[in-house]
């Protein structure tokens, strides 16, 4: 690994010579200049791990140079060099963003100690915040895609690289699951570095002829490399052993998220199988008495009507609604526990959406919901189980309507994405959801509705998944919700 880089700016050539010698002895790669303007150009072009600025310089003094340097490299640790008589000015420089000051003439122990603290304290303060952010994401039960994106973004920021990617195994090959930043390097080279790290089961640093360095750390789950976290450095950024340690740490965070997701999926799979067995056994036993209760509630309602007992009529109706709610719950459990085989047929994709909107028309009008339909005829026919997809759209339209106040707008869009994919958006102007609700909305029995069963979105997600598609949700409190369905083109 290359040494850390330090920029020294002082208009005294003797000081530059002394610091160049001493900092080289401490293992730094030193760039020294008497020209503040040249220093700023270097910072903009290269970036540094540390800077030492003289307080008294022309045309920019150390305070002004610190401000200008931080506009180009916001986290650059700056030490101000000053004589004893100007310590008050050095304190002022600290208020303006310098990390500390060093007095002239230099005392070797002070120089070594303050430089060490300048690099370590700034780095640990930054890394602590980044790790807290990633840990918070893991603890929030967020979707795995979101967690991996946070890991990629945290890696990019922690190692101050140009690009960070998370590769995972999928169908016997590595694919990019999350990315942050951009660079001209092809993904093929980054993929090769990921494979090397996975084979060696240890972080690696790969330097190319153009000077760019690729760092890669494997994602180890149960002693198996399931993917890799890759970060790319431009040639002028120094990659250190600490960068590899950080990459290993962030890769471990991503591996924890993946393992948790897989364990949860297995638990849900086991719960689903058990639920199916229980549903098969109890559905018949429950449906018969529920059917009887429905009949009895209607009989009671008619008798109360004939007797003019309005209070009794309302009570009978409440009983009927409660029984109907129980019947719907049993139906949902049975449907989710014993999912039928898809009966697909080639149908006009927009026609299914329009049919479901038509069945909701009266309810939309009653609540004064405006429907903005933007269906693209170019999506053509889709290979769908129409009965099952009606459940999906019906559930999404009801959720959107119930999330909005009168006067809200429901927007439904369809469009083709290339030759292989179709996207359908259901977007409302309702109350929106927080991140925790979004992450749990596909969980069985989870609902925010007073009378909800917690099966609607679980069934919708399952139907889309069985069609080879994907259902994603984007929502914020107070800003509405957009549900996107991606399906294979017909």
C-alpha positions in Angstrom: 0.0 0.0 0.0 1.1 3.5 -0.7 1.9 5.9 2.2 -0.5 8.7 3.2 -0.1 12.0 1.4 0.5 15.3 3.1 0.5 18.8 1.6 2.8 21.4 3.2 2.4 25.1 2.4 4.9 27.7 3.8 6.7 30.7 2.2 9.9 29.8 4.1 12.0 27.4 2.0 13.9 26.2 5.1 10.6 25.2 6.8 9.6 23.3 3.7 12.9 21.5 3.7 12.7 20.5 7.4 9.1 19.3 7.2 9.8 17.4 4.0 12.6 15.5 5.8 10.7 14.9 9.1 7.4 13.9 7.4 9.2 11.5 5.1 10.8 9.9 8.1 7.3 9.4 9.6 6.2 7.6 6.4 4.3 10.3 4.6 4.5 11.1 0.9 5.2 14.9 1.0 4.2 17.6 -1.4 5.6 20.9 -0.5 5.0 24.3 -2.0 5.4 28.0 -1.0 2.5 29.0 -3.2 -1.1 28.9 -1.7 -2.7 29.2 -5.1 -0.7 26.2 -6.4 -1.7 24.3 -3.2 -5.4 24.8 -4.0 -4.9 23.5 -7.5 -3.2 20.4 -6.2 -6.0 19.8 -3.7 -8.6 20.1 -6.5 -6.6 17.7 -8.7 -5.4 15.1 -6.2 -6.7 15.2 -2.7 -4.6 14.7 0.4 -4.8 12.8 3.7 -3.4 15.8 5.7 -2.3 19.4 5.2 0.0 21.8 7.1 -0.5 25.5 6.4 1.6 28.4 7.6 -0.5 31.1 9.3 1.3 34.1 7.8 1.4 33.9 4.0 0.6 36.0 1.0 -1.7 36.4 -0.9 -3.7 33.9 1.2 -3.0 33.4 4.9 -3.5 30.1 6.6 -7.1 30.8 7.7 -8.2 31.8 4.2 -6.3 28.9 2.7 -8.1 26.5 5.1 -11.5 27.8 4.1 -10.6 27.5 0.4 -9.1 24.0 0.8 -12.3 22.7 2.6 -14.4 23.9 -0.4 -12.4 21.5 -2.5 -11.9 18.7 0.0 -14.3 19.0 2.9 -12.7 16.5 5.2 -9.1 17.5 4.8 -7.5 17.6 8.2 -5.5 20.9 8.5 -2.8 21.8 11.0 -1.9 25.5 11.2 1.8 26.3 11.8 2.5 29.4 13.8 5.1 31.2 16.0 4.5 31.5 19.7 3.4 35.2 19.3 0.5 34.3 17.1 -1.2 31.5 19.0 -4.4 33.6 19.4 -4.6 33.7 15.6 -4.0 30.0 15.4 -7.0 29.5 17.8 -9.0 31.6 15.4 -7.9 29.3 12.6 -9.3 26.3 14.5 -12.6 28.1 14.7 -12.6 28.4 11.0 -12.1 24.7 10.4 -8.4 23.8 11.2 -8.0 20.8 13.4 -5.1 22.0 15.5 -2.0 24.1 15.4 1.8 23.4 15.7 4.2 26.0 17.1 7.5 27.0 15.5 10.3 26.0 16.0 9.0 22.4 15.8 9.4 19.9 18.7 9.7 16.4 17.2 7.4 14.8 19.8 4.7 17.5 19.3 4.9 17.3 15.5 4.6 13.5 15.6 1.8 13.4 18.1 -0.4 16.1 16.5 0.0 14.7 13.0 -1.0 11.2 14.3 -4.0 12.6 16.1 -5.0 14.8 13.1 -5.2 11.7 10.9 -6.7 9.3 13.4 -9.3 11.6 15.1 -10.8 12.9 11.8 -10.9 9.4 10.4 -12.5 7.8 13.4 -15.0 10.5 13.8 -16.1 10.0 10.2 -16.0 6.2 10.3 -18.0 6.2 13.6 -20.8 8.2 12.0 -20.8 5.9 8.9 -20.8 2.7 10.9 -23.7 4.1 13.1 -25.6 4.9 9.9 -25.1 1.3 8.5 -25.9 -0.2 11.9 -29.1 1.8 12.2 -30.2 0.6 8.7 -29.6 -3.0 9.8 -31.6 -2.5 12.9 -34.5 -0.9 11.1 -35.6 -4.1 9.3 -35.2 -2.3 6.0 -35.4 -4.2 2.8 -32.2 -5.9 1.8 -31.8 -3.7 -1.3 -31.9 -0.6 0.8 -29.4 -2.0 3.3 -27.0 -2.9 0.6 -27.3 0.6 -0.9 -26.5 2.1 2.5 -23.4 -0.1 2.7 -22.3 0.9 -0.8 -22.8 4.6 0.0 -21.0 4.3 3.4 -18.1 2.5 1.8 -17.8 5.3 -0.8 -17.7 7.9 1.9 -15.5 6.0 4.3 -12.7 5.2 1.8 -13.2 8.4 -0.2 -13.2 6.5 -3.4 -15.0 7.2 -6.7 -17.2 4.1 -6.8 -18.4 1.3 -4.6 -20.4 -1.8 -5.6 -21.9 -4.8 -3.9 -21.7 -8.0 -5.9 -23.8 -11.1 -5.0 -24.1 -14.6 -6.4 -27.2 -15.1 -8.6 -27.7 -18.1 -10.8 -24.1 -19.1 -10.6 -22.7 -15.7 -11.6 -21.9 -12.4 -9.9 -24.3 -9.5 -10.4 -24.3 -5.9 -9.0 -26.9 -5.5 -6.3 -26.0 -2.0 -5.1 -23.8 0.8 -6.3 -22.7 4.3 -5.4 -20.6 6.8 -7.3 -19.2 6.5 -10.8 -15.9 6.0 -12.7 -14.7 5.2 -16.2 -13.5 1.8 -15.2 -15.5 -1.1 -16.7 -17.5 -3.3 -14.3 -15.7 -6.3 -15.7 -12.4 -5.3 -14.0 -14.3 -4.7 -10.7 -16.0 -8.1 -11.1 -12.7 -9.8 -11.5 -11.4 -8.2 -8.3 -14.6 -9.4 -6.5 -14.0 -12.9 -7.7 -10.3 -12.8 -6.5 -11.4 -11.7 -3.1 -14.0 -14.4 -2.9 -11.6 -17.1 -4.0 -9.0 -15.9 -1.4 -11.6 -15.2 1.2 -9.6 -12.1 2.2 -9.7 -8.4 1.2 -7.4 -7.6 -1.7 -5.9 -4.5 -3.4 -5.5 -4.6 -7.2 -3.4 -1.9 -8.9 -3.8 -1.4 -12.6 -1.4 0.1 -15.2 -3.3 3.4 -15.1 -2.6 3.8 -11.4 -6.2 3.2 -10.3 -6.6 0.8 -7.4 -9.5 -1.6 -6.8 -10.2 -2.8 -3.2 -12.4 -5.8 -2.7 -13.6 -7.7 0.4 -15.6 -10.9 0.4 -19.1 -11.2 1.9 -18.7 -14.3 4.1 -21.8 -16.1 5.2 -21.4 -19.3 7.2 -17.8 -19.6 5.9 -18.9 -19.3 2.3 -18.1 -16.3 0.1 -21.5 -15.2 -1.2 -20.4 -11.9 -2.9 -18.0 -9.1 -2.5 -17.8 -5.4 -1.7 -15.7 -3.5 -4.1 -14.3 0.1 -3.9 -12.3 1.8 -6.6 -9.7 4.5 -6.0 -8.4 7.0 -8.5 -4.7 7.0 -8.9 -4.1 10.1 -6.8 -6.0 8.8 -3.7 -3.8 6.8 -1.4 -5.2 3.4 -0.4 -4.1 2.3 3.1 -4.3 -0.8 5.3 -7.0 1.0 7.2 -9.1 1.3 4.0 -8.9 -2.5 3.6 -9.9 -2.9 7.3 -12.9 -0.6 6.7 -13.9 -2.5 3.6 -13.7 -5.8 5.6 -16.0 -4.2 8.2 -18.5 -2.9 5.8 -18.5 -6.2 3.9 -19.3 -7.9 7.3 -22.2 -5.6 7.8 -23.6 -6.5 4.3 -23.1 -10.2 5.1 -25.0 -9.8 8.3 -27.9 -8.2 6.5 -27.9 -11.0 3.9 -27.8 -13.7 6.5 -30.7 -12.1 8.4 -32.8 -11.9 5.3 -32.2 -15.5 4.4 -32.9 -16.7 7.9 -36.1 -14.6 8.0 -37.1 -16.0 4.6 -36.6 -19.6 5.9 -38.7 -18.8 9.0 -41.4 -17.3 6.8 -41.3 -20.3 4.5 -41.7 -22.6 7.5 -44.5 -20.5 8.9 -46.2 -20.5 5.5 -46.1 -24.2 5.2 -47.5 -24.6 8.7 -50.2 -22.0 8.0 -51.2 -23.9 4.9 -51.6 -27.2 6.9 -53.6 -25.4 9.6 -55.7 -23.5 7.1 -56.7 -26.8 5.3 -57.8 -28.4 8.6 -59.7 -25.5 10.1 -61.2 -23.6 7.1 -64.1 -26.1 6.7 -64.7 -26.1 10.5 -64.9 -22.3 10.6 -66.8 -21.7 7.4 -69.8 -23.8 8.3 -70.5 -22.0 11.6 -69.7 -18.6 10.1 -72.2 -19.3 7.3 -74.8 -20.1 10.0 -74.0 -16.9 11.9 -74.4 -14.9 8.7 -77.8 -16.4 8.1 -78.8 -15.8 11.8 -77.8 -12.2 11.7 -79.9 -11.6 8.6 -82.9 -13.3 10.3 -82.4 -11.1 13.4 -82.2 -8.0 11.3 -85.5 -8.8 9.5 -87.3 -9.5 12.8 -86.0 -6.3 14.4 -87.2 -4.4 11.3 -90.7 -5.8 11.6 -90.8 -4.9 15.2 -89.6 -1.4 14.6 -86.5 -1.9 16.8 -83.9 0.3 15.1 -81.3 -0.3 17.8 -81.7 -4.1 17.3 -81.4 -3.7 13.5 -78.1 -1.8 13.9 -76.9 -4.5 16.4 -77.7 -7.3 14.0 -75.9 -5.5 11.2 -72.8 -5.1 13.4 -72.9 -8.8 14.1 -73.1 -9.4 10.3 -70.2 -7.2 9.6 -68.1 -8.9 12.3 -68.9 -12.3 10.9 -68.1 -11.2 7.4 -64.7 -9.9 8.6 -64.0 -13.3 10.1 -65.0 -15.0 6.9 -62.7 -12.8 4.9 -59.8 -13.6 7.3 -60.4 -17.3 6.8 -60.5 -16.9 3.0 -57.3 -14.9 3.0 -55.5 -17.5 5.2 -56.7 -20.3 3.0 -55.7 -18.4 -0.2 -52.2 -17.5 1.1 -51.6 -20.9 2.7 -52.7 -22.9 -0.4 -51.7 -20.7 -3.3 -53.2 -22.1 -6.6 -51.2 -22.9 -9.7 -51.2 -19.9 -12.0 -53.5 -20.2 -15.0 -51.8 -17.8 -17.4 -53.2 -16.6 -20.7 -52.0 -13.9 -23.1 -54.2 -10.9 -22.4 -54.0 -7.1 -23.1 -52.1 -5.8 -20.0 -54.0 -2.5 -19.9 -57.4 -4.2 -20.1 -56.8 -5.9 -16.7 -55.9 -2.6 -15.1 -58.9 -0.8 -16.7 -61.3 -3.6 -15.6 -60.1 -3.3 -12.0 -60.4 0.5 -12.1 -63.9 0.1 -13.4 -65.0 -2.1 -10.5 -63.8 0.7 -8.1 -65.3 3.6 -10.0 -68.3 4.1 -7.7 -66.1 4.0 -4.6 -63.7 6.5 -6.1 -66.6 8.8 -6.9 -68.1 8.4 -3.5 -64.9 9.6 -1.9 -64.2 12.2 -4.5 -61.0 10.6 -5.7 -59.7 11.7 -9.1 -58.2 9.0 -11.2 -55.5 9.9 -13.7 -55.0 7.0 -16.0 -51.8 7.1 -18.2 -51.8 3.7 -19.9 -49.3 3.1 -22.7 -50.7 0.9 -25.5 -47.1 -0.1 -26.3 -47.0 -2.5 -23.3 -49.0 -4.9 -25.5 -50.3 -8.3 -24.2 -49.0 -9.9 -21.0 -48.9 -13.5 -20.0 -51.0 -13.4 -16.8 -53.3 -15.2 -14.5 -56.1 -12.6 -14.7 -57.9 -13.8 -11.6 -54.8 -13.5 -9.5 -53.7 -10.1 -10.9 -57.2 -8.8 -10.2 -56.3 -9.4 -6.5 -53.1 -7.4 -6.9 -54.7 -4.3 -8.5 -57.8 -4.4 -6.4 -55.7 -4.4 -3.2 -53.5 -1.6 -4.4 -56.4 0.6 -5.5 -58.2 0.1 -2.2 -55.1 0.9 -0.2 -54.5 4.0 -2.2 -58.1 5.2 -1.8 -58.1 4.6 1.9 -54.8 6.5 2.3 -56.3 9.6 0.7 -58.6 12.3 1.9 -61.5 13.4 -0.3 -60.1 15.3 -3.3 -57.0 13.1 -3.6 -55.6 11.8 -6.9 -54.8 8.2 -7.9 -52.4 8.0 -10.8 -52.0 4.7 -12.7 -49.3 4.4 -15.3 -48.1 1.6 -17.5 -45.1 1.7 -19.8 -42.7 -0.7 -21.5 -39.1 -0.9 -20.3 -37.0 -2.2 -23.2 -37.9 -5.5 -24.9 -38.2 -7.6 -21.8 -40.0 -5.7 -19.1 -43.2 -3.7 -18.3 -43.7 -1.3 -15.4 -47.0 -0.4 -13.8 -47.2 2.4 -11.2 -50.0 2.9 -8.7 -49.4 6.3 -7.1 -51.5 8.2 -4.6 -51.4 11.6 -2.9 -52.3 10.1 0.5 -50.7 10.1 4.0 -47.6 8.0 3.0 -45.7 5.6 5.2 -42.5 5.7 7.2 -39.6 3.4 6.5 -40.5 0.9 9.2 -44.0 0.4 7.8 -42.7 0.1 4.3 -40.2 -2.6 5.4 -43.0 -4.6 7.1 -45.9 -4.2 4.8 -45.4 -7.6 3.2 -45.3 -9.4 6.6 -48.2 -11.7 7.4 -50.8 -10.1 9.8 -49.0 -6.7 9.7 -51.5 -4.0 9.1 -52.0 -0.3 10.1 -55.8 -0.4 9.4 -58.2 -0.8 12.3 -60.1 -3.6 10.5 -57.3 -4.9 8.3 -56.3 -8.6 8.1 -52.6 -8.0 7.2 -52.8 -10.3 4.2 -53.5 -7.9 1.3 -49.9 -6.8 0.4 -48.5 -10.3 1.3 -50.9 -11.8 -1.3 -50.1 -9.1 -3.8 -46.4 -9.5 -3.4 -46.7 -13.3 -3.7 -48.8 -13.1 -6.9 -46.3 -10.7 -8.6 -43.4 -12.8 -7.5 -45.0 -16.0 -8.9 -45.4 -14.2 -12.2 -41.6 -13.6 -12.3 -42.0 -9.9 -11.5 -41.2 -7.6 -8.7 -43.3 -5.3 -6.5 -41.5 -2.3 -4.9 -42.8 0.5 -2.7 -41.6 4.1 -2.4 -43.3 6.2 0.2 -42.7 9.0 2.7 -45.0 10.4 5.4 -47.1 13.2 4.1 -45.9 12.7 0.5 -48.0 9.8 -0.8 -47.0 6.3 -1.9 -46.0 4.8 -5.2 -46.2 1.1 -5.8 -44.3 -0.2 -8.9 -45.0 -3.6 -10.4 -42.4 -4.8 -12.8 -43.5 -7.8 -15.0 -42.0 -9.8 -17.9 -43.2 -8.4 -21.2 -45.6 -10.7 -23.1 
